[in-house]
Amino acid sequence: MNLPLPPSAGRPMLSVTIHDVAPSTWPACERVMDAVRAVADVPMTLLVVPRYHLRPSNHAFEQRLEALQAQGHELALHGYSHLDDGEPANWVDHVRRRWYTAGEGEFSALSQDEALRRLHAGARWFARRGWPLHGFVAPAWLMSRGTWQALDQLPLSYTATLRAVYSLPQAQRITSACLAFSTRTAWRRAVSLPRNAWVAARWHAQPLVRFELHPHDADHRLIRQCWSGRLRALLAEREARTVHAAVAALRHQGRSQPAWGTRP
């Protein structure tokens, strides 16, 4: 893949993001990336977890990531362990943190100090490998108030939630439609299809559309057909960029807004 060209001024953009990138998920991640390449060879943002489920990384995996980064793909930080190891405060919190996220919303309830400790650990992990780090996306897009406060203390250029991307350090909000599937169970897969059709009907005026893909999104025929078709259609009218490149372009165009009433 050739290194990406600067985005055309004002043209809407598309980002393809692969979540949960780690040694144990890598074969499934590669299947998703191959499915993307079957549509088009585009730059992708890989959300890397340094110690996914507390398991160590390995040299072969890191060599592969380094090669992808050299080809123009972006590596971003996706938590540190991808595990929510805290205790829910009540039954509503229990549903959100144990059922909705399957116990993986690592940054959903952290204090500022603990969030900063994990963010620094992840940033050091990137730095030891000589990889540039521009963005952080929390597992399940869930961030506590303490996490937002901790992000003020790191030299990152963006973070993201399910409904928006935020240009840091000012936390300027860029409304951004997000196509994402849940493949954990049959009923979740069934709900994902109409949900993403609803999203697709509303994304035409937005400057950035995000394809947020997870390791098993290429393993279910209907899910793969759905997102592959939408990706092909959108690439006919949008430029594919990494999230970092898209945020930089939108910041330059003045397309972000202060997140009053949105940021915790």
Solvent accessible surface area in square Angstrom, and as a share of the most:
residue,aa,sasa,rsa
1,M,71,0.32
2,N,135,0.69
3,L,121,0.60
4,P,55,0.35
5,L,138,0.69
6,P,114,0.71
7,P,39,0.24
8,S,58,0.37
9,A,103,0.80
10,G,48,0.46
11,R,96,0.35
12,P,48,0.30
13,M,1,0.00
14,L,0,0.00
15,S,0,0.00
16,V,1,0.01
17,T,2,0.01
18,I,0,0.00
19,H,1,0.01
20,D,15,0.08
21,V,0,0.00
22,A,1,0.00
23,P,34,0.22
24,S,59,0.38
25,T,18,0.11
26,W,28,0.10
27,P,78,0.49
28,A,5,0.04
29,C,0,0.00
30,E,61,0.27
31,R,107,0.39
32,V,0,0.00
33,M,2,0.01
34,D,82,0.42
35,A,1,0.01
36,V,0,0.00
37,R,78,0.28
38,A,75,0.58
39,V,28,0.16
40,A,30,0.23
41,D,81,0.42
42,V,10,0.06
43,P,14,0.09
44,M,0,0.00
45,T,0,0.00
46,L,0,0.00
47,L,1,0.00
48,V,0,0.00
49,V,1,0.01
50,P,1,0.01
51,R,86,0.31
52,Y,24,0.09
53,H,54,0.24
54,L,112,0.56
55,R,125,0.46
56,P,92,0.58
57,S,26,0.17
58,N,70,0.36
59,H,129,0.58
60,A,74,0.57
61,F,10,0.04
62,E,25,0.11
63,Q,104,0.46
64,R,83,0.30
65,L,0,0.00
66,E,87,0.39
67,A,40,0.31
68,L,0,0.00
69,Q,53,0.23
70,A,74,0.57
71,Q,67,0.30
72,G,13,0.12
73,H,6,0.03
74,E,14,0.06
75,L,4,0.02
76,A,0,0.00
77,L,0,0.00
78,H,1,0.00
79,G,1,0.01
80,Y,50,0.19
81,S,7,0.05
82,H,7,0.03
83,L,53,0.27
84,D,14,0.07
85,D,103,0.53
86,G,28,0.27
87,E,151,0.68
88,P,31,0.19
89,A,89,0.69
90,N,87,0.45
91,W,191,0.67
92,V,86,0.49
93,D,19,0.10
94,H,94,0.42
95,V,63,0.36
96,R,84,0.31
97,R,9,0.03
98,R,75,0.27
99,W,135,0.47
100,Y,98,0.37
101,T,6,0.04
102,A,47,0.37
103,G,13,0.13
104,E,36,0.16
105,G,0,0.00
106,E,2,0.01
107,F,1,0.00
108,S,7,0.05
109,A,53,0.41
110,L,25,0.12
111,S,66,0.43
112,Q,62,0.27
113,D,113,0.59
114,E,45,0.20
115,A,0,0.00
116,L,30,0.15
117,R,142,0.52
118,R,21,0.08
119,L,0,0.00
120,H,69,0.31
121,A,15,0.11
122,G,0,0.00
123,A,27,0.21
124,R,129,0.47
125,W,11,0.04
126,F,1,0.00
127,A,72,0.56
128,R,161,0.59
129,R,70,0.25
130,G,64,0.61
131,W,12,0.04
132,P,63,0.39
133,L,31,0.16
134,H,59,0.26
135,G,0,0.00
136,F,0,0.00
137,V,9,0.05
138,A,0,0.00
139,P,0,0.00
140,A,30,0.23
141,W,27,0.09
142,L,36,0.18
143,M,22,0.10
144,S,17,0.11
145,R,150,0.55
146,G,9,0.08
147,T,0,0.00
148,W,6,0.02
149,Q,74,0.33
150,A,0,0.00
151,L,3,0.01
152,D,77,0.40
153,Q,92,0.41
154,L,13,0.07
155,P,133,0.84
156,L,11,0.06
157,S,21,0.14
158,Y,0,0.00
159,T,0,0.00
160,A,3,0.02
161,T,30,0.17
162,L,41,0.21
163,R,170,0.62
164,A,0,0.00
165,V,0,0.00
166,Y,5,0.02
167,S,0,0.00
168,L,8,0.04
169,P,84,0.53
170,Q,120,0.53
171,A,2,0.02
172,Q,46,0.20
173,R,59,0.22
174,I,2,0.01
175,T,64,0.37
176,S,1,0.01
177,A,12,0.09
178,C,4,0.03
179,L,0,0.00
180,A,14,0.11
181,F,11,0.05
182,S,33,0.22
183,T,21,0.12
184,R,126,0.46
185,T,53,0.31
186,A,68,0.53
187,W,127,0.45
188,R,25,0.09
189,R,61,0.22
190,A,61,0.47
191,V,80,0.46
192,S,7,0.05
193,L,54,0.27
194,P,84,0.53
195,R,78,0.29
196,N,0,0.00
197,A,45,0.35
198,W,147,0.51
199,V,11,0.06
200,A,11,0.09
201,A,66,0.51
202,R,129,0.47
203,W,8,0.03
204,H,127,0.57
205,A,97,0.75
206,Q,38,0.17
207,P,20,0.13
208,L,0,0.00
209,V,0,0.00
210,R,1,0.00
211,F,0,0.00
212,E,6,0.03
213,L,0,0.00
214,H,45,0.20
215,P,9,0.06
216,H,92,0.41
217,D,0,0.00
218,A,13,0.10
219,D,60,0.31
220,H,55,0.25
221,R,165,0.60
222,L,102,0.51
223,I,4,0.02
224,R,93,0.34
225,Q,103,0.46
226,C,27,0.16
227,W,0,0.00
228,S,14,0.09
229,G,33,0.32
230,R,70,0.26
231,L,0,0.00
232,R,132,0.48
233,A,63,0.49
234,L,7,0.03
235,L,37,0.19
236,A,85,0.66
237,E,87,0.39
238,R,7,0.02
239,E,22,0.10
240,A,14,0.10
241,R,20,0.07
242,T,10,0.06
243,V,6,0.04
244,H,51,0.23
245,A,26,0.20
246,A,0,0.00
247,V,0,0.00
248,A,40,0.31
249,A,13,0.10
250,L,1,0.01
251,R,93,0.34
252,H,166,0.74
253,Q,57,0.25
254,G,58,0.56
255,R,104,0.38
256,S,17,0.11
257,Q,126,0.56
258,P,73,0.46
259,A,12,0.09
260,W,217,0.76
261,G,88,0.85
262,T,60,0.35
263,R,66,0.24
264,P,67,0.42
